[in-house]
Amino acid sequence: MIMIPIILLFIDLLSFALFSQWLVYSTFVYLVLVLLRWRTEHEWGTIGVALSSFVLLDFVIHGRVGLGLAFVVPMMFLVFRFKYTLLYANVVIFTLCLLTFFSFESFVLYPYIHDQMPRLTVTIVKFFINLVIGFVVLWYTQGNRSLQNRGRKVWTPNRMSAS
């Protein structure tokens, strides 16, 4: 589970090399999904590795260490607050986090840090690509629980008839 953010960081860097621009932010998507699915205290290592991978990716993209934390830290508090308030709204919270992040990046970080204004179509494409990646990662992390019970009952012998 800890190797997943490192693999996703490699995928992000590889996709930048292929597309010549940052379209895939799978480490950020994974970080948001880990925060939404966080249940026990034993998963702090996974959150730490995912957060470190995101900070490293953010440094590669923007050239400043910790710039993405200006968005991620308040987002973490909001996700922790709203995931228990809105129990079954993980998809809505995930979509809002992605939409807010890409809007923040397009309208705040790029104009003030890089002195460029990305087009709205690029922001929309980034949002939808990462939304699809998020649902694929969410589906992968669910494992067999994503398969619905089809109403079949499996026969299991009891102790009396098994002997």
Secondary structure as GFF3:
##gff-version 3
##sequence-region A 1 163
A	DSSP	alpha_helix	3	19	.	.	.	ID=ss1
A	DSSP	alpha_helix	26	37	.	.	.	ID=ss2
A	DSSP	three_ten_helix	41	43	.	.	.	ID=ss3
A	DSSP	alpha_helix	44	62	.	.	.	ID=ss4
A	DSSP	alpha_helix	69	85	.	.	.	ID=ss5
A	DSSP	alpha_helix	90	104	.	.	.	ID=ss6
A	DSSP	pi_helix	105	114	.	.	.	ID=ss7
A	DSSP	alpha_helix	120	142	.	.	.	ID=ss8
A	DSSP	three_ten_helix	143	146	.	.	.	ID=ss9
A	DSSP	alpha_helix	159	162	.	.	.	ID=ss10
###
